[in-house]
Amino acid sequence: MKRRPEPDWHGADPADASYLDDPYPVYRRLREEHPVSLTPDGVWRLTRHDDCLRMLRSTGAGMRRTDGRLPGQSDEELAEERGQFMLLTDPPKHTRLRKLVSKAFTPRAIAAWRPRIETVTEELLDRVEARGEMDLIADLALPVPATLICEMLGVPVEDRDRFTGWTADATHGLALRRGHAPPELVARVEKARLGLAAYFSELIEKRRGRDGDDLLGALIAAEEEGDRLSPEELLIQSIGLLIAGFETTIGLIGNGLTTLIRNPDEIERLRAEPSLIESAVEECLRYSGPITWTVRILHEEAEFGGHVIGVNEEVAVGLAAANRDPEHFSDPERFDIARYAEDPPAPAHLSFGGGAHLCLGAHLARLETQIAIGRLVERFGNLELLEEQTTWGRSLFRVPARVPVRFRPIAGA
Ligand code: HEM
């Protein structure tokens, strides 16, 4: 058995902004030279597809330590933490929380939203058509998923400007517990959490006693029944679903369109063959997904690459690194929108995670992105990026802050 690896970032220090624009060369080096590594803050990292998939599917791992704490969480903090979002829970709590809302996210339930997603997309494109210029983020990638998750939850969409700063800031909360965050960021996350909690508490009180067949109505009903959901859990599931429901999809639409524009042959191919859109969106997820890592905590000792990882050790799973593993994908650095339309299709990417926590909103994110990207490419031609370099940093995720473009409407489209 090998010694513990020497702790090293190997060029992938999250505090170092220089690699974030194109992290893929760093991921490649990790995969080739240090497939199982240890960071200076004591987190193991996996970057090969087989290792990542095995970790995600492992029943001997979860989101919390065996004593129920998150990594770095003190007993006091654990005692104060009342509600928990499903992502940060283990069974049986996770099973109960996820089940309360999972019906709304099945492929069938999501397919019923298609006409609404189409209408929202057409209206947004109508608004910018005459201008010949738009910001792909503010004018399309943000409002499509934000409008839809608001309508699914029963949150007034006209309140959007009140919370889109908070939702972006709140994503950093997922990484704060590693303990070396700048105080300014800690303060921003706290402000965002308080703002969202106050906003949702008020909304939930207003909604009580009124029927509603939206998600908030279903969660309130579960809470009022007593034993299925506590008031704190109701609050945190609502906030979590709002954040998960659009802060990620912004990045899929934004990164996907940016990649298409940088690959003019692929955009032409999609225009000529619109039925490739489903495959194209899978390829966008594989090639430039907005969530690059997820984490697990071991509940049972496990062996990866000859190293033994112990109980309660934290493991970062390199979703984006695994998505370009040449052992798994042929010509992985090539952006090929037909990859998932071949027979047999390319192997599944890991951008939605896996196992018990596999993204609940995957079908929704896919459908929104297929419609948003599909219609934009059909309606607007000569798409040109106005900024060579992407401006990152909207949130913790790999999501651009803005993507200004110029275009020419295609007559009759
Ligand atoms: C492109 C868009 C999206 C991406 C890339 C994405 C990615 C992910 C990832 C990587 C996870 C963690 C999985 C794991 O650790 O195994 C996750 C969990 C989750 N996502 Fe998404 N997501 C997206 C959109 C959405 C949407 C639209 C919703 C709608 C509400 C959503 C709701 C959730 C929820 C509730 C969880 C936690 C599931 C659980 O713990 O059981 N996501 N997502």
Residues whose N, C-alpha, C, O or C-beta is under 5 A from the ligand:
A	BS01	HEM	M86 L87 R98 L241 A244 G245 T248 T249 L252 P290 I291 T294 V295 S351 F352 G353 G354 A356 H357 L358 C359 L360 G361 A362 L364 A365
